């Protein structure tokens, strides 16, 4: 009986790890789009990337929202945090608050 319980527990643990890696456990489908604005000034060297303004919900992270907006993004995390900080007047990505709206960079060409 102990062997069956051990095998069942092991299979359950493997399934949980697989599900967490493939799907994730933090829901991001509830992101509500507040406004979509694109930056047209591309002549200056310090031009800001295109962005979308999103109202942050409880449990959201900057990287989670960026992944939702840019499913095929390939930017390094340091670039994402720099762009987020530029778009939000120097606000650190770790200082976001639930219920407030922030500008998130869009990197994919589809948006």
C-alpha positions as a printed Julia matrix, in Angstrom:
111×3 Matrix{Float64}:
  0.0    0.0     0.0
  2.88   2.35    0.78
  4.4    1.69   -2.65
  1.14   2.6    -4.41
  0.83   5.81   -2.38
  4.47   6.68   -3.13
  4.01   6.09   -6.89
  0.77   8.08   -6.92
  2.4   10.94   -4.98
  5.41  10.95   -7.31
  3.18  11.1   -10.4
  1.16  13.92   -8.87
  4.33  15.88   -8.09
  5.65  15.41  -11.64
  2.31  16.58  -13.05
  2.3   19.67  -10.81
  5.83  20.62  -11.86
  5.0   20.08  -15.55
  1.81  22.17  -15.27
  3.64  24.99  -13.47
  6.36  25.13  -16.13
  4.03  24.92  -19.15
  1.0   26.93  -18.01
  1.99  28.78  -14.85
  0.04  29.34  -11.69
 -0.47  33.11  -11.76
 -3.5   34.03  -13.88
 -2.79  36.81  -16.38
 -5.94  36.69  -18.52
 -7.66  39.35  -16.4
 -5.38  42.19  -17.54
 -7.67  45.04  -18.51
 -6.45  47.37  -21.17
 -6.97  50.99  -20.19
 -5.54  52.73  -23.26
 -3.24  51.99  -26.13
 -0.92  54.76  -27.23
  2.03  54.61  -29.57
  4.98  56.95  -29.55
  5.53  58.51  -32.97
  8.7   60.49  -32.26
 11.43  58.15  -33.53
 13.88  60.87  -34.54
 15.43  61.42  -31.12
 17.96  58.97  -29.78
 16.12  58.69  -26.44
 12.8   57.83  -28.06
 10.5   55.73  -25.93
  9.24  52.36  -27.17
  5.6   51.86  -28.1
  3.56  51.19  -24.99
  0.19  50.21  -23.65
 -1.26  51.57  -20.44
 -2.53  48.78  -18.18
 -4.28  48.84  -14.82
 -2.43  46.44  -12.5
 -4.46  43.85  -10.6
 -3.44  42.01   -7.43
 -0.82  39.36   -8.19
  0.4   40.98  -11.43
  4.1   41.47  -12.07
  5.83  43.6   -14.67
  7.28  40.55  -16.41
  3.93  38.75  -16.35
  2.2   41.68  -18.04
  5.06  42.08  -20.55
  4.76  38.37  -21.42
  1.0   38.8   -21.96
  1.48  41.83  -24.22
  4.49  40.37  -26.07
  4.1   36.59  -26.39
  7.17  36.39  -28.64
  9.39  38.94  -26.9
 13.11  38.38  -26.72
 14.34  41.36  -24.75
 16.66  40.91  -21.76
 15.15  41.65  -18.36
 17.52  44.58  -17.86
 16.17  46.23  -21.05
 12.57  45.61  -19.99
 13.12  47.22  -16.58
 14.93  50.2   -18.18
 12.1   50.76  -20.65
  9.45  50.39  -17.93
 11.31  52.9   -15.78
 11.62  55.37  -18.69
  7.93  55.12  -19.54
  6.86  55.63  -15.92
  9.07  58.6   -14.92
 11.81  56.58  -13.23
  9.54  54.22  -11.26
 11.21  50.92  -10.41
  9.52  47.77  -11.71
  9.41  46.44   -8.14
  7.36  49.4    -6.88
  4.13  48.84   -8.82
  0.87  48.89   -6.87
 -2.37  47.08   -7.46
 -5.18  49.28   -8.82
 -2.91  51.85  -10.47
 -2.24  52.22  -14.21
  1.27  52.01  -15.66
  2.77  52.13  -19.14
  4.22  48.81  -20.35
  6.52  48.6   -23.4
  5.41  46.68  -26.49
  8.23  44.92  -28.33
  6.43  42.73  -30.86
  5.63  44.13  -34.28
  2.08  42.76  -34.17
  0.68  45.38  -31.75
